[in-house]
Amino acid sequence: MRVLAGERGATPRVHDRALWVAGIIVFVASLVFFTQVYPLAMSNADDWLNITKVRSGLPEWGGFNPSKVLPETLFPLAGYLAAYVVYPLSHDYLGAITLVSALVVAGAITWYVVSFGRVLERYAKTGAFATACVMLVFFLCHFALLFGALSDGGAAYLFGAYDLTGYYHYIVPALWCGALAFSLIVRGAGLEPNDGLIEGMGRKSLGVLLIYLGMFSNLFSSIALAAFAGASLLVDLPSLGRAHRGDATMPQAVASYARRNAALLLVIAFWLVTLAFEFSGTRASGAMSHQPLALGAVLGNLAIVWNLLYKRLLALLALCLVAYVAWHVRGASPAGEARDARRLVVVVFVDLMLALAFSVCLSARIDPFRVVDGVTEYYIVRGDVLLAVMEAPLMLCCVGMGYALGRVRWLQVLAPLCAFALAVTVVGNIGSYIPPVSGRMTARQDIAVTNDLIGQIVRADSEGKSEVTVATCRFDNPKAINWPQTPGMVESMAHTLYVHGLTKRELTTTWYADPVLNERYGISEDIGVE
C-alpha cells in the first residue's frame, strides 16, 4: 500500500532502542520543564471554568464551542484525576493539577516526537545513535525556532501557551494531529489488509477514534492533520488519470483511489463536518459578526508572519529544497525510495501552503489584531497557533538532516554535537520564554496567590459559612474587570473546589481587589491589555 511510503513491507525496521532512549529523554525533559521550569498552573477564569466543564463526547450544534470535543473532555478528566487520585497522596491541590497536566503535555510531546522518529527511520535510514540525536534536534527546534522572533506579548516557543486552557485547547490537539499525520506517512491510509493504521477491526476502530478526536479539537490545531490529508490527496490525484489511461475504467480508478486514501478522505470528511459545527456556534457567530473577512486583515496577518519569521521560513524552505535535490539525484537511492521521498517533499510544501493560508485567514477573521502595551499583536504569531503550521516543515528539515547523516556516514560524528549545541542554546535562553500564566506573573507567584485564594474559600467552608468574600490581587485591565482574577474566576474557583471535594458545599462568593496581596506576592497591578 502507498500513500507517501511505498509498500509497507519495504518500510525499514525502526531502531526500537533509539526510539525508547530518545522518547524517555524527551518525556523526562518535558515533564521537568512543565513542572519545575515553567509549571502549568491555574491562572485565570478560563482555567477554573474549563477544568470542571465536562461536555458531551459528540459535537453540539449551535453550542459555544460546538466541535472542541478533545480539549473539553481531556481537561476535565485530567482535573478529576488530579483531585481524586494525586491530591490525596500529595496533599497539594495545585501541585496535583500541575503534575497531571505536565504528564498529559509531556506524553503528547513524546508521542509526537516518537512518531517523527518513525518517519525519520522510514526515509533517512540512519543508525540508532544518529536517529536518537536527530529526534532530540527535532524536539529542541520547537523551543529554538521562535526565539527572538516574537515580541513579549506572544509565546516564544512552539510548545508555549498563555494559560493552562491554551495547552489543552491548542498545544495538545496540535501535537495529537501532528503525530497522526506522521503515523499516516509511515503506516498508510488505505484499506488493504497490511495497512498499519487500520489492520484488523480493533486497530481500525482505534484509528477512527484518534482521527475523530484530533479533528474535533480546535480549528487552529486540526489543520495540521487536515492540511496533510488535503496535500496528500492532491499529490495523488494524477494517479487517477494514469489508472484511467491504463486498463481501469474511471469508476474503478476512483474506487482504487478511495481505498488507497481511505483514512485521508475520512480526515477531510471529519474536517468539513467540524467546520460546519464550529461556524454554527455562538462563539464563532459573536467573534465574526462584526465585519466580513477583509483582504487588508489577511494581508496584515500574512505580512506580520513574513516580517517576524521570514528568515526562519526561508531557511526551512531552503533546507527542504536541499532535501528535494538530494533525493532527486538519480542513483542516490533505489528508484522507489527516491520517488516516495520526492513525494514527501512535495506534500510538505503543499501542506505548508494550505496550513498557513487557512491559519492566516482564520486569524484575520476572528481576531485580526490586539494591542499589548501599545504594540499591535496578531493572533497568528502566537506560538500555540503556529505549532500546527510549522510541524510539517520542521519534520521535513530534520528528515533531510537524517538523510544526510544516513548517506554520508562520517557526518554522524557531528550529530551529537548539533544536539548538544542546540540544547545549550535552549537552556541558556530559557529565562526569556513567556510563562503559561496570565497577569504578568511568574508561575511561582501565580501558584502562591492562587493558594491564598483557595485557602480563603476552604477556611470559610470549614467554619460552616455559606458565603465568602474573597480578596484578590488588583489588576488594572480596561478590557475586563480585574482580569485575570475576575469575579467570575472566584465564582468558578468555589464551584471547582466543591466539585473536586475540597469543600463540603458550594459557597456563594463576593470579591474585592486588595492591593495588599499585590505587595505581599510582588505582583504588579499594571498588566497592559490582554
N, C-alpha and C positions, 0 to 999 in steps of 0.2 A: 504494500500500500504506500502511496506517496502523497503528502501534502507539500511539505518542503523537503522532507527527507526522502531517500529512495526506499527500497524495500526494507521493511523493518529488520529482516534477518541480516541486512548489511550494516545495521547500527552497531558500532563497536561497544564492547562491554565497558561499563563505567568502572573506573578505579574506585571501588567502594571505600577503601581506606582513605583516599584523598577527600571524598565527599564527607565521610564521617569526621575526619580531622578538621577540615575547613568549616563544616557545619557546626561542630562543637565550639570552635573558636568564635564564629560569628554569633552563635547563640549566647555564649557567656559574655562576650564584649557588649552585645546589645542589652543584655539583662543588667549588667553593671552600669551601663550608660543611662538606662531609663529608671534605675532605682537609686543610684548614687550621684552621678554627674548632673543629670537633668531629670530629677524624679517626675514621674507622671502624676501630677497632683490634681485634686478637685479645686478649681479656681474661680468658677463663676456660676451664674444662674443656669446656664445651659447644662453644665455638668451635673448639677444637683437635680435638675428636672429629668434629664435623659437616663440617668443611671437606674431609675425605677420605672421608667415609662416603657412597659412591655407592650408590644404591638402584635398583631396577627402575623403569622408566618406567610401570609399571602398579601399581594399588593392591594391597596384600598383606594378605589376610585373616588377622587374628589377630596381625599384626606390632605392633611397639612404637608406631610412627606409621603406621598402615596406609594412610592417604589423603594424606599430605603429599608428593605427587609433585613439585610445582613447587619448593618450597624445598629438598628433599633431592636434587634434581638440579642446580638452579641454583647453589647454594652450592659444591658440589664442582667443578663446571665452572669457576666463577669462580676457585677456588683453583688449578686446573691452569693456567688462562690466566695467572694472576699468576706462578706458579712457573716456567713453561716459556716464556713469551713476554716478560713485562715484566721479571722479575727478571734475566735475562741481560743486559738493556740497562741497567737501573738499578743493579744490584748492591745493592739494598736490598730484602730479602725482605719485611719487614713493610710497607714503603712500597709495594711492588708489590701486596700484598693490599689495602691501603687504597685505592690508586688504582683497581683493578679494581672493588672493592665500591662505591666512590663513583660510578664510571661506571654501574654497574648501577642504583643507587638514583636517581641523577640522571636516568638515562634513563627509569626508571619514573615519576618525578615529572613529567617533561616530557611523556610520553605522556598521562598523566592530565590535566595542565593543558591541553594542546592539544585533547584530547577534550572537555574542558569548553568550550573556545573554539568548537568546532563547535556545541555545544548553544546557547551564547550567541548565535551568529550566526543560528541557526535560529529562535530565539524572540524575540530582542531587536532584531535588525536595526540594530545600532549601526554607526557608521563604523569605519574601520580603526584610527584612533588610539584611540577610546574602547574598542574591542574589546581592544586590547593592554593598556590601563590596567586594565580590569575583570579580565582574565586575571591580571594581576600582583596585584591586590587579592585575588582568589581564592587564589592561591598564598600570599600573606603571611598570610591569615586562618588558615592551618594552623599558623603559628607563634604567632599572637596570641590565638587563641580560648581556649586553656587557661592563658594567662599569669596567674599569681596565683591560679588556681583549685585547684591540687593542692598537696599537701604535698611536702616534699623527697624523699619515698620514691617518687614517681612521675615519669614523663616529663612535662615541662612544655610540650610541643608535640606536635602530632599526627603529625609526622614523626619522633618520637623513640622509641627503644627502649633496653632496658637493656644490650644487647650486640650483637655482630655477628650472632649467630644470630637475635636478635629482628628485625633488619632483613630477613633472608632469609625468616623464618618468619611474620612479621606485616606489616611495612610494605610490602614489595614485592608480596605477594599481595593486600593490600587496595587498593593503587594499581592493580594489574592488573585486579581485579574492578570497581573504580570506573570505569576507562577503558572497559571493555567495556560497562558499563551506560550510560555516556554515548554510546557508539557506537551501541548499540541504540536509544536515544532518537532519534538523528538518522537512522540508516540503515535502521532497520526490522528486523523479526524474523520475517517471513513467508517464503513460498515463491514469491511472484510473480516474474516474470523481472527486474524492476527493483530488487528488494530488495538494498540495498548489501552487507550482510554475506555474503550467500550467492549473489551473482550469478556464475554460472559454477562449474564443478567445482573449479577451483583455489581460488577465494575461499571456496567452501563448505567445503572440507576445512580451510583455514586457520582459518575461523571456528569450526569444531567443535574444532580443536586448542586454540585460545585459550580457548574456554569450558571445555574439559576441564581444562586446566592451572589455570585460575582456580578451578574448583570443587574440584579435588583439590589443595588447597593448605593451608588452615587454616580450621577452622570459624568462628573469630572474624573472619577476613578474607573468606571466601567469602560470608558473609551480606550483604555489600554488593551483590553481584550477585543472590543468591537472593531477598533481600527485594524488590529492584526487580522481579524477574521475577514474584514472587508478587503484589505490589501491582498490577502492570500487568494480570495475568490477572484479578484480582478486579475491577478497574475496568472491564474489557472484558466481564465476564460478562453485563451487561444486553443486549449485542448479540445474544446467543443468543435471548433472549425476543423481541426486536424482529424478528429474522430468522424465527423460528418463527411469529410473528403475521402475517408477510407471506406471500410465496408459497413460501418454503422449508419443507421438512419438517424435523423435528428432526435426523435424521441429516445432512441437507445443511447445516443450521445449525452443527452440531458440527464437521463436516468443514471448513467455511469458517473457523470459529473456530480450529481447529487449524492450518490452513495460514497464517492471518494471524499466529499467535503461535508458529510452529514453534520459533524459537530460544529463546523464553521457556520453552516446555514442555521443551526439551532441557536448559535450565539447571536447572529443577526436578527433572527425572529424574536428572541428574548429582548434584544436591544430596542427594536421597534415597538414592542409592547411596553417596555419601560418608558420610552419617550411619550407614548400616548398617556400612560398613567401619570407621569411626572408633570406634564403640562396641563393635566386636569386638576392638579392640586391647588389648594388655596394659597400655599406659599408661592408657587410659581405664578399664579394669577396676580397676586399682590405685587410681586417683585417686577413683573414685566408689563403691568398695566399702564405705567406712567408714560411710556413712549415706545414707538416701534424701534426695531433694530436699525440703528443709524450707521451708515458707512463710515462716518467720522469716528465713531466709537470703536468699530472694528479695526480701522487703520491705526487708531491710537493705541489699542492693545497690541497690535502687531508691531508697531514701532517701538513700544516700550520693551517688548521681548527682544527685539533686534538690538536696541541700544544697550541693554543690560547684558545680554547673553551672546552677542554676535560672535565674539572671539571664540567662545566655547563651542557654539554651534558650528562655526566654520571649522574648528579643529576636529570636532566629531565627524562632520561630513567629509573632511579630508582623509581622516583615518578610514572611514567607510569606503571611500574611493580607492585608497591603497589596498584595502582588503579585496575589493572587487577586482582590481587589476591583477593582484596576486593569484586569485582564484581563476582568473580568465586566461592566464598563461597556459598555452597548450602543453600538455605533458607534465605540468607541475603536479598533477594528481590524476587518479583514474577519471575517465570521462564522466561517469555517473556522479561521482562525488563533486567534481568541478561544476557540473550542471546544477546540482542541488545547492551548492554553496552560492553560485551566482543568483539562483532564485531567491535565496535567503536575503542577499544584499538588496535585490530589487524590492522584495516585500517590505523590508525595513524602511527603505526610502519612501515607499508609498504609505506605509504605516505612519511615519513621522509627519508627512504632509496632512494626512487625514486627521490624526490626533491633534496636531497643532491648530489646524483650521477650525475644528469643532470646538476646542477649548477656548480659542480666541473669540469666536462668535458667541459662545455661551457666556463667557466672562463679560463681553461687551453688552450682552442683552440683560443680564440680571444684576450686574454691579459694575458699570463702566469704570468708575474710579472712586476713591475716597481720599480724604485729606487727613494726614497724620503729622501733627506738629508743623502745619503749614506746607507739607510736602505732598504732592499728588501721588497716591499709591494705586496701582492697578491690581485687580483681583488675580489676574493671570500670572503674576510674578510670585505668588505665594508658593513656597516650596512644596506644600502638600497638594497643590493644584498641578504644578509642573512635573511631579513624580510620574504620573501616568504617561505624560508626553515623552519623557526622557528615557523611559525604561528600555524601549527597543533600540534606539541608537547607542545607548551605553552597552547593551548586550552585544551588539554587533562589533563595536570597537574592541571590547575585551575578547570576543571570539577571534577577531583579527589578530590581536596580540597573541592569543594562544596558538593560532595557526602559524604565526611566525616562529614561535618557540618550538612548535612541532616539526616544522620544515627545516629550520636551521638549529640543530641540536645545541651548538655551542652557546647560543643565546640564552639557553635555560639557566646558565650560571648567573644571569642578570635578573632572573625572576624574583628571587628573594630580596635582592637589592631594591627593586621597584616597589615591592610590597612594603619593605621597611621604610623607605623614604616617604612614601605616601602616608604611612601610619604615623610617622613622626610629625609630618606636616599637619595632619588632622588633630593629633593630640596637642600640638603646640598652639593651635588656634581655637581650642575647644572653648575657651572663655568668651569668645566673641559670638557664639551661637545664641539665638534668641530662645529663652526658656519657654516651655509649654504652659505658661500661666498668664493670666490677664492682669492688668493694672500696674504694669512695670514693676512687679515684684519678682524677687528671685523665688525659686521653688521652695527654698527653706523658709523664707518669710511667709509665703502663702500657706505652707503647712502649719507654721506656728500660729498665725492669726486664725486659720480655719479651726484648729484645735480649740482655740479660745472660744469661738462662736459655738462649737459643738458643746463645750463644757457648760456654757450658759444655758443651753436648752436642756441638757441632761440633768443639771442640778435642779432646774425648775421642775422637771418631771419627778425627780427623786423626792422633792419636797411636796409632791401631791398637787402642784398647781396645774391649772388647765390653760393658762395663758402665760406668755413670757414676752418681755421686752428685751430685744437683743441689741447690744451695742456693736456696731460695725465700724470699720475704718471709714474715713471720709475721703471721697474721691470727687474731683472737680471734672465732671464729664457732661458737656452741654447736650449730648445726643441721647443720653439715658440717665435716669436718676441714679446717681451714686454707683454706676457700673464700674467694676464687676460685682460689688456686694450690694445688690439691689434689694428692695423689699421682697420681690419675687424669689430671690435666692434664699432669703431667710425662711420664707414660707416653704419652699421646696426642700430646704435642709431639714426642717421639722418633720415634713412628710417622709423623707427618706430615712431619717433616724428611726421613725416609728416602724416603717416597713421592714427595715433591717434589724429590728429587735433591740435597738439601743435605748428606746424609751417605751413605757407601757401604754402611752396614749399619744395621739397626735395633737400637739399643742397648737393653740391659736397664737399667732405671732404678731407683734408690732416691732418696730425698729427705730433706731436713731443713729445718725452718724456721729461718732465720737472721735475727735482728733487725738485724744489721749492714746488710743490704740495705734494710730499712725506713729506717734512719738515712741511708744513702747516697742514697736517692732521695726522702726526705722523705715516706714513706708511713706513715700511722697503722696501728697494729695493730687498733684498735677499729673494726669496721665495722658494728656492730649486728647485726640478724638479717635475712637476705635470703630 
